[in-house]
Amino acid sequence: MIQTTIKELLQQEAQAVLNIPVTDAYEKAVSLIVEQVHEKGGKLVTSGMGKAGQIAMNIATTFCSTGIPSVFLHPSEAQHGDLGILQKNDLLLLISNSGKTREIVELTELAAKLDPSLRKIVITGNPESPLAHVADICLATGHPDEVCLLGMTPTTSTTVMTVIGDILVVETMRRTGFTIEEYSKRHHGGYLGERSRELSR
């Protein structure tokens, strides 16, 4: 019985990934990341609240290891001084399933007051939301139904957010020509560090 339900859950999550809308917004987002961070020397600043924040943090660390300096900015802490992490040529990557998360919407307002030139990429399940409307580039998740029995707990939505982050990382690596030699310089510990040094010799 449980094996059957697990297979159904896997199918639902897999289908949600396959249903992610693929548009030219991805090419624009990658180009903006390359321009602002790789070429102009800014950094990618990711943010999200709750589960979306955990995804944003993961995306930031993955970008760091692949040649794009990135940092996670907690939207609440931003209101208590951490907003000062933002500098010229930085790029915001904001994640909110609803696109209405108060702390994230407020972060866009605070960032605009600090530096109106800051650009914003948004990942959301609601492309008609307030957050999407202030974005320079909006990447829609397709707003899949959560596999949670209550239909509430972020499950499928966080899966597709993670995949979208992976797409941005991989396509940015492709655009910048990121090599195994460069990877090994950034990843020294553990199996991946050892393996990358072996491959770069």
Secondary structure, 3 states (H helix, E strand, C coil): CHHHHHHHHHHHHHHHHHCCCCCCHHHHHHHHHHHHHHHCCCCEEEEECCHHHHHHHHHHHHHHHCCCCEEECCHHHHCCCHHHHCCCCCEEEEEECCCCCHHHHHHHHHHHHHCCCCEEEEEECCCCCHHHHCCCEEEECCCCCCCCCCCCCCCHHHHHHHHHHHHHHHHHHHHHCCCHHHHHHHCCCHHHHHHHHHHHC
